[in-house]
């Protein structure tokens, strides 16, 4: 997640999932962004419309809660994208997905209306009920997967907060420029405030569910290289961010053509065929980022994942 849009959150999510699955892992992708770009990076519009008619998107799942106080599972929302998994079928890995919806943006306002109450007890109860919605249902299915990756919208609304409450760690993709790095400190403060408020309410309600989403690091994307390293102006921003935050050593370089055409094929760049130098560089960068992610996760959480 990052408060700035257009920084490569979706591209990174798709390609990290592809590399993990290419290593034989079972990965669940959850698209929580109303733009639904991650969803449409793995399926075509007709496939998405079919899911919409069936009521099998994250928006429909929240609607069931808002309209009927429903306890629908996430299992019924899971779909397995055909094209990418056809490429992965000999590797033992798999990518499953829970898809987003353009109208998910309206869900946040409706969730907000559920936070009120006439007493402190009611306010606490409603707050925990709304914020725990995704986590409690994800607990029922997460052991099916080696990793769950959630692509968040560029804001800190209740849908994003649901994702954070369900997560152990979060990653902030960022372009190495002023606007993309400006909100990282604010993002971390907001996550820490969410953690403090949630855990306080949980303690007061004797709920015994506590959260501790931790920043795994900043991943720089769309980096322009000169010779063997990032151009000077971007390097300066990277150094500034690195003074106060953990930053991935590995970065994703700017490659507009390859990344732009990948969603139409339903196959992330990491899994595309071809041995051109740009493709090889991208594959290497993604593999290195995933390896670094796993290492940072082990160091931070203290558990070897996968």
Helices and strands as residue ranges (DSSP letters): H 9-22, E 26-31, G 39-41, H 45-54, H 58-68, G 75-77, H 82-88, E 94-98, H 104-112, H 120-131, H 133-138, G 142-144, E 147-151, H 158-165, E 169-175, H 178-182, H 184-204, E 214-221, E 225-226, E 229-230, H 232-242, H 256-265, G 269-271, H 277-301
